[in-house]
């Protein structure tokens, strides 16, 4: 049915079969409109007739498409073929899964095995944050491809997609079902897949680690029943000096029968595994921790900076722009107005005192002294900035007035000889009456405040 050249959904042309399992088949295909190569996974016909399997296949495929980790095999489309079989469109990867690598090399160095599992944990941590439990972690679902610099890069396949091994058939009931590969399943998952949580994936990672460094699985059985009994009751077989004791302890904690005694999160596992993963161990453990906190794809340095800077800037702006206008907007103009008025009064008083001591014309009409203030008002207002500098004038004004008072007598004599009003002659010839003038200054300054 899925022969090369077959067109599916009107846009995917099958190129070749990549592999198949108990639930479905994976083919390489070309998107005829875009010209890009993709991988298509389709359910077997008999599986497609089970509506519950179809619903789970499509629902969990959509969930995996929401994961953003670069260690997740990207899902770009999901749909239904013309024959009613659902399909998932994934990125086409070049490389080999760990099952093929183990078949070729039998076992891996501890550092390389640890790095592979840490890379996979980055994807698993994000899935756990999203509430997705993989339930089928095994070497066949950990795919090793290469970065541009030639370093190995692990992608996790089949997120949340239930698969059964080729050689084993299971009798499913209405209350519970076995989902996954029995050799990698936790004791609780062997009882029922409905009661598993993230710690079941941690058990599976422990089995993967054990197999990668030893070349064998820890629990084997001739049947699913025998395997389940061994997993539930047998102690973990020792690795026999193949690895260092601290590394074996990490594996042993992953494979505790009681989920409460295992690592409670993949980030805890990553911290314990980092020392064995070579130079990149700490970096990968930090990446797992970020994913576990739900910050995948974002730098830790950027997150606090954004959270700290933005509110601070907004608070500063509101304090200046909004708060200042709302409660204190009248103070600045009032202070400027009072300062300008005080400056005008000081200038007027100073001009008046100079006139009383040396100007016959201005002293002949002391009552009209406030008039120049009205004419001079615009000028001091324009020169409001120097007003604070003139503030000391009240203290300096008496001294300035005293200097003309102590001036030679000819000026007062000339005023008395030519004045036409007795007021002017009296103010010049009898300087003893001058102390009455500061009272007018106090009255003017007081008037200017209201």
C-alpha positions as a Markdown table, in Angstrom:
| # | Residue | x | y | z |
|---|---|---|---|---|
| 1 | Unk | 0.0 | 0.0 | 0.0 |
| 2 | Unk | 2.8 | 2.4 | 0.9 |
| 3 | Unk | 4.8 | 1.8 | -2.2 |
| 4 | Unk | 7.3 | 4.5 | -3.5 |
| 5 | Unk | 5.5 | 7.1 | -5.6 |
| 6 | Unk | 2.2 | 6.8 | -3.7 |
| 7 | Unk | 0.6 | 10.1 | -3.0 |
| 8 | Unk | -0.9 | 10.6 | 0.5 |
| 9 | Unk | -3.3 | 13.4 | 1.5 |
| 10 | Unk | -2.7 | 15.0 | -1.9 |
| 11 | Unk | 0.7 | 16.4 | -1.0 |
| 12 | Unk | 3.1 | 13.7 | 0.4 |
| 13 | Unk | 4.8 | 11.4 | -2.1 |
| 14 | Unk | 6.3 | 8.3 | -0.5 |
| 15 | Unk | 9.9 | 7.7 | -1.3 |
| 16 | Unk | 10.8 | 4.7 | 0.8 |
| 17 | Unk | 10.0 | 2.8 | 4.0 |
| 18 | Unk | 12.2 | 3.7 | 7.0 |
| 19 | Unk | 10.9 | 1.2 | 9.5 |
| 20 | Unk | 7.8 | -0.4 | 11.1 |
| 21 | Unk | 6.6 | -1.6 | 14.5 |
| 22 | Unk | 3.7 | -3.2 | 16.2 |
| 23 | Unk | 1.4 | -0.1 | 15.8 |
| 24 | Unk | 2.5 | 1.5 | 12.6 |
| 25 | Unk | 5.0 | 2.2 | 9.8 |
| 26 | Unk | 7.4 | 5.1 | 9.1 |
| 27 | Unk | 8.2 | 6.3 | 5.6 |
| 28 | Unk | 10.2 | 9.0 | 4.0 |
| 29 | Unk | 8.2 | 11.3 | 1.8 |
| 30 | Unk | 8.5 | 14.5 | -0.2 |
| 31 | Unk | 6.1 | 17.4 | 0.2 |
| 32 | Unk | 5.2 | 17.9 | -3.4 |
| 33 | Unk | 4.4 | 21.7 | -3.0 |
| 34 | Unk | 7.4 | 22.6 | -0.9 |
| 35 | Unk | 9.9 | 20.1 | -2.2 |
| 36 | Unk | 11.0 | 19.2 | 1.3 |
| 37 | Unk | 11.7 | 15.7 | 2.7 |
| 38 | Unk | 9.8 | 14.6 | 5.8 |
| 39 | Unk | 9.1 | 11.5 | 7.7 |
| 40 | Unk | 5.5 | 10.2 | 7.8 |
| 41 | Unk | 4.3 | 7.8 | 10.6 |
| 42 | Unk | 1.0 | 6.0 | 9.9 |
| 43 | Unk | -1.0 | 3.5 | 12.0 |
| 44 | Unk | -1.4 | 0.0 | 10.7 |
| 45 | Unk | -4.8 | -0.7 | 9.2 |
| 46 | Unk | -6.0 | -2.9 | 12.1 |
| 47 | Unk | -4.9 | -0.3 | 14.6 |
| 48 | Unk | -6.7 | 2.5 | 12.7 |
| 49 | Unk | -10.0 | 0.6 | 13.2 |
| 50 | Unk | -9.7 | 1.0 | 17.0 |
| 51 | Unk | -11.1 | 4.5 | 17.6 |
| 52 | Unk | -9.5 | 4.8 | 21.0 |
| 53 | Unk | -6.1 | 4.1 | 19.5 |
| 54 | Unk | -6.7 | 6.7 | 16.8 |
| 55 | Unk | -7.8 | 9.3 | 19.2 |
| 56 | Unk | -4.8 | 8.7 | 21.4 |
| 57 | Unk | -2.5 | 8.8 | 18.4 |
| 58 | Unk | -3.8 | 12.1 | 17.2 |
| 59 | Unk | -4.2 | 13.8 | 20.6 |
| 60 | Unk | -0.7 | 13.0 | 21.8 |
| 61 | Unk | 0.8 | 13.9 | 18.4 |
| 62 | Unk | -0.7 | 17.4 | 18.8 |
| 63 | Unk | 0.7 | 17.5 | 22.3 |
| 64 | Unk | 4.2 | 16.7 | 21.1 |
| 65 | Unk | 4.0 | 19.4 | 18.4 |
| 66 | Unk | 3.7 | 21.9 | 21.2 |
| 67 | Unk | 7.2 | 21.0 | 22.6 |
| 68 | Unk | 9.9 | 23.5 | 21.7 |
| 69 | Unk | 13.0 | 21.8 | 22.8 |
| 70 | Unk | 15.6 | 21.2 | 20.1 |
| 71 | Unk | 16.0 | 17.7 | 21.4 |
| 72 | Unk | 12.4 | 16.8 | 20.4 |
| 73 | Unk | 11.8 | 15.4 | 16.9 |
| 74 | Unk | 9.6 | 18.2 | 15.4 |
| 75 | Unk | 6.1 | 17.5 | 14.4 |
| 76 | Unk | 4.8 | 19.7 | 11.6 |
| 77 | Unk | 1.5 | 18.2 | 10.6 |
| 78 | Unk | -1.1 | 15.6 | 11.6 |
| 79 | Unk | -4.1 | 14.4 | 9.6 |
| 80 | Unk | -6.0 | 11.6 | 8.0 |
| 81 | Unk | -5.1 | 9.8 | 4.7 |
| 82 | Unk | -7.6 | 9.0 | 2.0 |
| 83 | Unk | -8.1 | 5.5 | 3.4 |
| 84 | Unk | -8.9 | 6.8 | 6.9 |
| 85 | Unk | -5.5 | 6.0 | 8.4 |
| 86 | Unk | -4.1 | 8.8 | 10.6 |
| 87 | Unk | -0.6 | 10.1 | 10.0 |
| 88 | Unk | 1.9 | 12.3 | 11.7 |
| 89 | Unk | 4.5 | 14.4 | 9.8 |
| 90 | Unk | 7.9 | 14.7 | 11.4 |
| 91 | Unk | 11.3 | 16.1 | 10.5 |
| 92 | Unk | 13.4 | 13.6 | 8.6 |
| 93 | Unk | 16.6 | 12.9 | 10.6 |
| 94 | Unk | 20.0 | 11.5 | 9.3 |
| 95 | Unk | 21.8 | 9.2 | 11.7 |
| 96 | Unk | 21.0 | 6.2 | 13.9 |
| 97 | Unk | 19.1 | 5.4 | 17.0 |
| 98 | Unk | 20.8 | 4.0 | 20.0 |
| 99 | Unk | 19.5 | 0.5 | 19.4 |
| 100 | Unk | 21.4 | 0.4 | 16.1 |
| 101 | Unk | 24.5 | 1.9 | 17.7 |
| 102 | Unk | 24.4 | -0.7 | 20.5 |
| 103 | Unk | 24.0 | -3.5 | 17.9 |
| 104 | Unk | 27.2 | -2.2 | 16.3 |
| 105 | Unk | 29.3 | -1.4 | 19.3 |
| 106 | Unk | 27.7 | -3.6 | 22.1 |
| 107 | Unk | 28.3 | -0.9 | 24.8 |
| 108 | Unk | 29.3 | 2.7 | 25.2 |
| 109 | Unk | 31.7 | 4.6 | 27.4 |
| 110 | Unk | 30.2 | 6.0 | 30.6 |
| 111 | Unk | 30.8 | 9.6 | 29.6 |
| 112 | Unk | 29.2 | 9.2 | 26.2 |
| 113 | Unk | 26.2 | 7.3 | 27.6 |
| 114 | Unk | 25.7 | 10.0 | 30.3 |
| 115 | Unk | 25.8 | 12.8 | 27.7 |
| 116 | Unk | 23.2 | 11.0 | 25.5 |
| 117 | Unk | 20.8 | 10.6 | 28.4 |
| 118 | Unk | 21.4 | 14.2 | 29.6 |
| 119 | Unk | 20.5 | 15.5 | 26.1 |
| 120 | Unk | 17.4 | 13.4 | 26.0 |
| 121 | Unk | 16.5 | 14.7 | 29.5 |
| 122 | Unk | 16.3 | 18.2 | 28.1 |
| 123 | Unk | 13.3 | 17.1 | 26.0 |
| 124 | Unk | 11.8 | 14.9 | 28.6 |
| 125 | Unk | 11.9 | 17.7 | 31.2 |
| 126 | Unk | 9.9 | 20.0 | 29.0 |
| 127 | Unk | 7.4 | 17.3 | 28.3 |
| 128 | Unk | 6.9 | 16.7 | 32.0 |
| 129 | Unk | 6.3 | 20.4 | 32.6 |
| 130 | Unk | 3.6 | 20.1 | 29.9 |
| 131 | Unk | 2.1 | 17.1 | 31.7 |
| 132 | Unk | 3.2 | 14.6 | 29.0 |
| 133 | Unk | 4.8 | 11.3 | 30.1 |
| 134 | Unk | 6.6 | 9.6 | 27.3 |
| 135 | Unk | 5.9 | 6.0 | 28.6 |
| 136 | Unk | 8.1 | 4.4 | 25.9 |
| 137 | Unk | 11.7 | 5.6 | 26.4 |
| 138 | Unk | 14.2 | 3.1 | 25.1 |
| 139 | Unk | 17.3 | 3.1 | 22.9 |
| 140 | Unk | 15.1 | 2.8 | 19.7 |
| 141 | Unk | 13.4 | 6.1 | 20.5 |
| 142 | Unk | 16.7 | 8.0 | 21.2 |
| 143 | Unk | 18.0 | 9.1 | 17.8 |
| 144 | Unk | 21.6 | 10.3 | 17.4 |
| 145 | Unk | 22.3 | 12.8 | 14.6 |
| 146 | Unk | 25.1 | 15.3 | 14.1 |
| 147 | Unk | 25.4 | 19.0 | 14.6 |
| 148 | Unk | 27.1 | 21.2 | 12.0 |
| 149 | Unk | 30.3 | 21.0 | 14.0 |
| 150 | Unk | 30.3 | 17.2 | 14.0 |
| 151 | Unk | 29.3 | 16.7 | 17.6 |
| 152 | Unk | 26.6 | 14.1 | 18.4 |
| 153 | Unk | 23.0 | 15.4 | 19.0 |
| 154 | Unk | 20.2 | 13.4 | 20.5 |
| 155 | Unk | 16.6 | 13.7 | 19.4 |
| 156 | Unk | 13.7 | 12.0 | 21.3 |
| 157 | Unk | 11.2 | 10.3 | 19.1 |
| 158 | Unk | 7.6 | 9.3 | 19.5 |
| 159 | Unk | 6.6 | 11.6 | 22.4 |
| 160 | Unk | 3.5 | 10.2 | 24.0 |
| 161 | Unk | 2.8 | 7.8 | 21.2 |
| 162 | Unk | 2.0 | 4.3 | 22.5 |
| 163 | Unk | 3.9 | 1.5 | 20.8 |
| 164 | Unk | 4.1 | -2.2 | 21.5 |
| 165 | Unk | 7.1 | -4.3 | 20.5 |
| 166 | Unk | 6.9 | -6.4 | 17.3 |
| 167 | Unk | 7.3 | -9.8 | 18.8 |
| 168 | Unk | 4.8 | -9.5 | 21.7 |
| 169 | Unk | 1.0 | -9.4 | 21.6 |
| 170 | Unk | -0.9 | -8.0 | 24.5 |
| 171 | Unk | -4.5 | -8.7 | 25.6 |
| 172 | Unk | -6.0 | -5.4 | 26.4 |
| 173 | Unk | -8.9 | -4.9 | 28.8 |
| 174 | Unk | -11.3 | -2.1 | 29.3 |
| 175 | Unk | -9.8 | -1.0 | 32.7 |
| 176 | Unk | -6.1 | -1.1 | 32.0 |
| 177 | Unk | -3.7 | -1.4 | 29.1 |
| 178 | Unk | 0.1 | -2.0 | 28.7 |
| 179 | Unk | 1.6 | 0.8 | 26.7 |
| 180 | Unk | 5.3 | 0.8 | 25.9 |
| 181 | Unk | 8.1 | -1.7 | 25.7 |
| 182 | Unk | 8.0 | -4.1 | 28.7 |
| 183 | Unk | 11.7 | -4.4 | 29.2 |
| 184 | Unk | 11.9 | -0.6 | 29.9 |
| 185 | Unk | 8.7 | -0.2 | 31.8 |
| 186 | Unk | 8.5 | 0.6 | 35.5 |
| 187 | Unk | 6.7 | -1.8 | 38.0 |
| 188 | Unk | 3.7 | 0.6 | 38.2 |
| 189 | Unk | 3.5 | 0.9 | 34.4 |
| 190 | Unk | 3.4 | -2.9 | 34.1 |
| 191 | Unk | 0.4 | -2.9 | 36.4 |
| 192 | Unk | -1.4 | -0.2 | 34.5 |
| 193 | Unk | -0.3 | 2.6 | 32.2 |
| 194 | Unk | -3.0 | 4.8 | 33.6 |
| 195 | Unk | -1.3 | 5.3 | 36.9 |
| 196 | Unk | 2.1 | 6.3 | 35.8 |
| 197 | Unk | 3.8 | 9.7 | 36.2 |
| 198 | Unk | 7.1 | 11.3 | 35.4 |
| 199 | Unk | 9.0 | 9.0 | 37.7 |
| 200 | Unk | 8.1 | 6.1 | 35.4 |
| 201 | Unk | 10.1 | 7.8 | 32.6 |
| 202 | Unk | 13.0 | 8.1 | 35.1 |
| 203 | Unk | 12.9 | 4.3 | 35.6 |
| 204 | Unk | 13.1 | 3.9 | 31.8 |
| 205 | Unk | 16.1 | 6.2 | 31.6 |
| 206 | Unk | 17.8 | 4.1 | 34.3 |
| 207 | Unk | 17.2 | 0.9 | 32.2 |
| 208 | Unk | 18.7 | 2.8 | 29.2 |
| 209 | Unk | 21.8 | 3.8 | 31.1 |
| 210 | Unk | 22.2 | 0.3 | 32.4 |
| 211 | Unk | 22.0 | -1.2 | 28.9 |
| 212 | Unk | 24.2 | 1.5 | 27.3 |
| 213 | Unk | 27.2 | 0.8 | 29.6 |
| 214 | Unk | 26.7 | -3.0 | 29.9 |
| 215 | Unk | 25.2 | -4.1 | 26.7 |
| 216 | Unk | 22.3 | -5.9 | 28.4 |
| 217 | Unk | 19.0 | -5.2 | 30.1 |
| 218 | Unk | 18.8 | -5.8 | 33.8 |
| 219 | Unk | 15.5 | -7.7 | 33.8 |
| 220 | Unk | 14.6 | -10.4 | 31.3 |
| 221 | Unk | 11.8 | -12.9 | 31.0 |
| 222 | Unk | 10.4 | -15.5 | 28.6 |
| 223 | Unk | 6.9 | -13.9 | 28.9 |
| 224 | Unk | 5.4 | -10.7 | 29.9 |
| 225 | Unk | 4.2 | -12.3 | 33.1 |
| 226 | Unk | 7.7 | -13.5 | 34.0 |
| 227 | Unk | 9.2 | -10.2 | 33.1 |
| 228 | Unk | 6.7 | -8.3 | 35.3 |
| 229 | Unk | 7.5 | -10.6 | 38.3 |
| 230 | Unk | 11.2 | -10.0 | 37.9 |
| 231 | Unk | 10.8 | -6.3 | 37.6 |
| 232 | Unk | 8.6 | -6.2 | 40.7 |
| 233 | Unk | 10.5 | -8.5 | 42.9 |
| 234 | Unk | 14.1 | -9.2 | 41.8 |
| 235 | Unk | 17.0 | -7.0 | 43.1 |
| 236 | Unk | 18.9 | -5.0 | 40.5 |
| 237 | Unk | 21.7 | -7.2 | 39.1 |
| 238 | Unk | 25.1 | -5.6 | 39.8 |
| 239 | Unk | 27.2 | -4.3 | 36.9 |
| 240 | Unk | 30.1 | -6.3 | 38.2 |
| 241 | Unk | 32.8 | -3.6 | 38.2 |
| 242 | Unk | 32.0 | -2.5 | 34.6 |
| 243 | Unk | 31.5 | 1.1 | 35.9 |
| 244 | Unk | 32.5 | 3.1 | 39.0 |
| 245 | Unk | 30.4 | 2.6 | 42.1 |
| 246 | Unk | 29.1 | 6.2 | 42.2 |
| 247 | Unk | 27.8 | 5.9 | 38.6 |
| 248 | Unk | 26.2 | 2.5 | 39.5 |
| 249 | Unk | 24.5 | 4.2 | 42.5 |
| 250 | Unk | 22.9 | 6.8 | 40.1 |
| 251 | Unk | 21.4 | 3.9 | 38.1 |
| 252 | Unk | 20.3 | 2.1 | 41.2 |
| 253 | Unk | 18.3 | 5.1 | 42.4 |
| 254 | Unk | 16.6 | 5.4 | 39.0 |
| 255 | Unk | 15.5 | 1.8 | 39.4 |
| 256 | Unk | 14.1 | 1.8 | 42.9 |
| 257 | Unk | 10.9 | -0.2 | 43.0 |
| 258 | Unk | 9.2 | 2.4 | 45.1 |
| 259 | Unk | 8.7 | 5.6 | 43.0 |
| 260 | Unk | 9.1 | 7.8 | 46.1 |
| 261 | Unk | 12.7 | 6.6 | 46.5 |
| 262 | Unk | 13.7 | 7.4 | 42.9 |
| 263 | Unk | 14.8 | 10.8 | 41.6 |
| 264 | Unk | 11.7 | 12.8 | 41.7 |
| 265 | Unk | 12.4 | 14.8 | 38.5 |
| 266 | Unk | 14.8 | 14.5 | 35.6 |
| 267 | Unk | 16.5 | 17.7 | 36.8 |
| 268 | Unk | 17.5 | 15.8 | 40.0 |
| 269 | Unk | 18.8 | 12.9 | 37.8 |
| 270 | Unk | 20.7 | 15.4 | 35.6 |
| 271 | Unk | 22.5 | 16.9 | 38.6 |
| 272 | Unk | 23.6 | 13.4 | 39.8 |
| 273 | Unk | 24.6 | 12.4 | 36.2 |
| 274 | Unk | 26.5 | 15.6 | 35.2 |
| 275 | Unk | 29.9 | 14.6 | 36.8 |
| 276 | Unk | 30.1 | 11.5 | 34.6 |
| 277 | Unk | 29.2 | 13.3 | 31.3 |
| 278 | Unk | 32.5 | 15.0 | 30.6 |
| 279 | Unk | 33.1 | 18.7 | 29.9 |
| 280 | Unk | 29.5 | 19.4 | 28.9 |
| 281 | Unk | 27.9 | 17.7 | 31.9 |
| 282 | Unk | 27.3 | 20.9 | 33.9 |
| 283 | Unk | 26.0 | 22.8 | 30.9 |
| 284 | Unk | 23.5 | 20.0 | 30.0 |
| 285 | Unk | 22.4 | 19.7 | 33.6 |
| 286 | Unk | 21.6 | 23.4 | 33.7 |
| 287 | Unk | 19.7 | 23.1 | 30.4 |
| 288 | Unk | 17.6 | 20.3 | 32.0 |
| 289 | Unk | 17.0 | 22.5 | 35.0 |
| 290 | Unk | 15.8 | 25.4 | 32.8 |
| 291 | Unk | 13.4 | 23.1 | 31.0 |
| 292 | Unk | 12.1 | 21.7 | 34.2 |
| 293 | Unk | 11.3 | 25.3 | 35.3 |
| 294 | Unk | 9.3 | 25.8 | 32.1 |
| 295 | Unk | 11.9 | 28.2 | 30.6 |
| 296 | Unk | 13.0 | 26.2 | 27.6 |
| 297 | Unk | 14.5 | 28.3 | 24.8 |
| 298 | Unk | 15.1 | 31.4 | 27.0 |
| 299 | Unk | 18.3 | 32.4 | 28.6 |
| 300 | Unk | 18.4 | 32.6 | 32.4 |
| 301 | Unk | 20.4 | 35.9 | 32.1 |
| 302 | Unk | 17.7 | 37.5 | 30.0 |
| 303 | Unk | 14.7 | 36.4 | 32.2 |
| 304 | Unk | 15.7 | 38.3 | 35.4 |
| 305 | Unk | 16.9 | 41.3 | 33.4 |
| 306 | Unk | 13.5 | 41.7 | 31.6 |
| 307 | Unk | 11.5 | 41.2 | 34.8 |
| 308 | Unk | 13.6 | 43.7 | 36.8 |
| 309 | Unk | 14.1 | 46.4 | 34.2 |
| 310 | Unk | 10.7 | 46.8 | 32.8 |
| 311 | Unk | 8.7 | 47.3 | 36.0 |
| 312 | Unk | 11.4 | 49.6 | 37.4 |
| 313 | Unk | 11.3 | 51.8 | 34.3 |
| 314 | Unk | 7.5 | 52.0 | 34.3 |
| 315 | Unk | 7.4 | 52.8 | 38.0 |
| 316 | Unk | 9.9 | 55.6 | 37.4 |
| 317 | Unk | 7.9 | 57.0 | 34.6 |
| 318 | Unk | 4.6 | 57.0 | 36.5 |
| 319 | Unk | 6.3 | 58.7 | 39.4 |
| 320 | Unk | 7.4 | 61.6 | 37.3 |
| 321 | Unk | 4.7 | 61.8 | 34.6 |
| 322 | Unk | 1.5 | 60.7 | 36.4 |
| 323 | Unk | 2.2 | 61.1 | 40.1 |
| 324 | Unk | 3.7 | 64.6 | 39.7 |
| 325 | Unk | 0.8 | 65.8 | 37.7 |
| 326 | Unk | -1.8 | 64.4 | 40.0 |
| 327 | Unk | -0.6 | 65.6 | 43.4 |
| 328 | Unk | 2.2 | 68.2 | 43.1 |
| 329 | Unk | 1.6 | 69.9 | 39.7 |
| 330 | Unk | 0.7 | 73.3 | 41.4 |
| 331 | Unk | 3.9 | 73.6 | 43.5 |
| 332 | Unk | 6.4 | 74.4 | 40.8 |
| 333 | Unk | 4.4 | 77.2 | 39.1 |
| 334 | Unk | 3.6 | 78.6 | 42.6 |
| 335 | Unk | 7.2 | 78.7 | 43.7 |
| 336 | Unk | 8.2 | 80.4 | 40.4 |
| 337 | Unk | 5.4 | 82.9 | 40.8 |
| 338 | Unk | 6.3 | 83.7 | 44.4 |
| 339 | Unk | 10.0 | 84.0 | 43.5 |
| 340 | Unk | 9.3 | 86.4 | 40.7 |
| 341 | Unk | 7.0 | 88.5 | 42.8 |
| 342 | Unk | 9.5 | 88.7 | 45.6 |
| 343 | Unk | 12.2 | 89.7 | 43.1 |
| 344 | Unk | 10.0 | 92.5 | 41.7 |
| 345 | Unk | 9.3 | 93.9 | 45.2 |
| 346 | Unk | 13.0 | 93.8 | 46.1 |
| 347 | Unk | 14.0 | 95.6 | 42.9 |
| 348 | Unk | 11.2 | 98.2 | 43.4 |
| 349 | Unk | 12.2 | 98.8 | 47.0 |
| 350 | Unk | 15.8 | 99.1 | 46.1 |
| 351 | Unk | 15.0 | 101.5 | 43.3 |
| 352 | Unk | 12.8 | 103.5 | 45.6 |
| 353 | Unk | 15.6 | 103.8 | 48.3 |
| 354 | Unk | 18.1 | 104.9 | 45.7 |
| 355 | Unk | 15.6 | 107.6 | 44.6 |
| 356 | Unk | 14.9 | 108.9 | 48.1 |
| 357 | Unk | 18.6 | 109.4 | 48.7 |
| 358 | Unk | 19.8 | 110.9 | 45.5 |
| 359 | Unk | 17.0 | 111.7 | 43.0 |
| 360 | Unk | 14.9 | 114.9 | 43.6 |
| 361 | Unk | 12.3 | 114.0 | 41.0 |
| 362 | Unk | 11.5 | 110.5 | 42.4 |
| 363 | Unk | 11.5 | 111.7 | 46.0 |
| 364 | Unk | 9.1 | 114.5 | 45.5 |
| 365 | Unk | 6.2 | 112.0 | 45.4 |
| 366 | Unk | 6.9 | 109.1 | 47.8 |
| 367 | Unk | 3.2 | 108.0 | 47.7 |
| 368 | Unk | 3.6 | 107.1 | 44.0 |
| 369 | Unk | 6.5 | 104.8 | 44.6 |
| 370 | Unk | 4.5 | 101.6 | 43.8 |
| 371 | Unk | 3.7 | 102.8 | 40.3 |
| 372 | Unk | 7.1 | 101.9 | 38.8 |
| 373 | Unk | 6.5 | 98.4 | 40.1 |
| 374 | Unk | 3.5 | 98.0 | 37.7 |
| 375 | Unk | 5.6 | 99.2 | 34.8 |
| 376 | Unk | 8.7 | 97.3 | 35.7 |
| 377 | Unk | 6.8 | 94.0 | 36.4 |
| 378 | Unk | 7.2 | 92.5 | 32.9 |
| 379 | Unk | 11.0 | 93.0 | 33.0 |
| 380 | Unk | 11.7 | 91.2 | 36.2 |
| 381 | Unk | 9.2 | 88.4 | 35.2 |
| 382 | Unk | 11.3 | 87.8 | 32.1 |
| 383 | Unk | 14.4 | 87.8 | 34.3 |
| 384 | Unk | 12.9 | 85.4 | 36.8 |
| 385 | Unk | 16.0 | 83.2 | 36.8 |
| 386 | Unk | 18.3 | 85.7 | 38.5 |
| 387 | Unk | 15.7 | 86.3 | 41.2 |
| 388 | Unk | 17.2 | 83.9 | 43.7 |
| 389 | Unk | 20.5 | 85.7 | 43.4 |
| 390 | Unk | 18.7 | 88.9 | 44.4 |
| 391 | Unk | 17.3 | 87.3 | 47.5 |
| 392 | Unk | 20.1 | 88.6 | 49.7 |
| 393 | Unk | 19.0 | 92.2 | 48.7 |
| 394 | Unk | 16.9 | 92.8 | 51.8 |
| 395 | Unk | 20.0 | 92.4 | 54.0 |
| 396 | Unk | 22.1 | 94.4 | 51.6 |
| 397 | Unk | 19.5 | 97.1 | 50.9 |
| 398 | Unk | 19.9 | 99.0 | 54.2 |
| 399 | Unk | 23.6 | 99.2 | 53.6 |
| 400 | Unk | 23.1 | 100.5 | 50.2 |
| 401 | Unk | 20.6 | 103.1 | 51.5 |
| 402 | Unk | 23.0 | 104.1 | 54.3 |
| 403 | Unk | 25.8 | 104.8 | 51.8 |
| 404 | Unk | 23.8 | 107.5 | 50.0 |
| 405 | Unk | 22.7 | 108.8 | 53.4 |
| 406 | Unk | 26.3 | 109.3 | 54.4 |
| 407 | Unk | 27.1 | 111.0 | 51.0 |
| 408 | Unk | 28.2 | 114.6 | 51.0 |
| 409 | Unk | 25.5 | 117.2 | 51.9 |
| 410 | Unk | 25.5 | 119.1 | 48.5 |
| 411 | Unk | 22.9 | 116.7 | 47.1 |
| 412 | Unk | 20.4 | 117.2 | 49.9 |
| 413 | Unk | 21.0 | 120.9 | 49.8 |
| 414 | Unk | 20.3 | 121.1 | 46.1 |
| 415 | Unk | 17.1 | 119.2 | 46.6 |
| 416 | Unk | 15.9 | 121.5 | 49.4 |
| 417 | Unk | 16.8 | 124.6 | 47.3 |
| 418 | Unk | 14.9 | 123.6 | 44.2 |
| 419 | Unk | 12.1 | 121.4 | 45.5 |
| 420 | Unk | 8.6 | 122.6 | 45.0 |
| 421 | Unk | 7.0 | 120.4 | 47.6 |
| 422 | Unk | 7.5 | 120.4 | 51.3 |
| 423 | Unk | 7.5 | 116.6 | 51.4 |
| 424 | Unk | 10.6 | 116.3 | 49.2 |
| 425 | Unk | 12.4 | 119.0 | 51.0 |
| 426 | Unk | 11.6 | 117.4 | 54.4 |
| 427 | Unk | 12.8 | 113.9 | 53.4 |
| 428 | Unk | 16.1 | 115.3 | 52.1 |
| 429 | Unk | 16.9 | 117.9 | 54.8 |
| 430 | Unk | 15.7 | 115.8 | 57.7 |
| 431 | Unk | 17.0 | 112.3 | 57.2 |
| 432 | Unk | 15.9 | 111.3 | 60.7 |
| 433 | Unk | 12.4 | 110.5 | 59.2 |
| 434 | Unk | 13.9 | 107.8 | 56.9 |
| 435 | Unk | 13.5 | 104.8 | 59.3 |
| 436 | Unk | 9.8 | 104.9 | 58.5 |
| 437 | Unk | 10.5 | 103.6 | 55.0 |
| 438 | Unk | 11.3 | 99.9 | 55.9 |
| 439 | Unk | 7.7 | 99.6 | 57.1 |
| 440 | Unk | 6.6 | 100.1 | 53.6 |
| 441 | Unk | 9.0 | 97.3 | 52.4 |
| 442 | Unk | 7.5 | 94.9 | 54.9 |
| 443 | Unk | 4.0 | 95.7 | 53.8 |
| 444 | Unk | 5.0 | 95.3 | 50.1 |
| 445 | Unk | 6.6 | 91.9 | 50.7 |
| 446 | Unk | 3.6 | 90.8 | 52.8 |
| 447 | Unk | 1.2 | 91.9 | 50.0 |
| 448 | Unk | 3.2 | 89.9 | 47.4 |
| 449 | Unk | 2.6 | 86.7 | 49.3 |
| 450 | Unk | -1.2 | 86.7 | 48.8 |
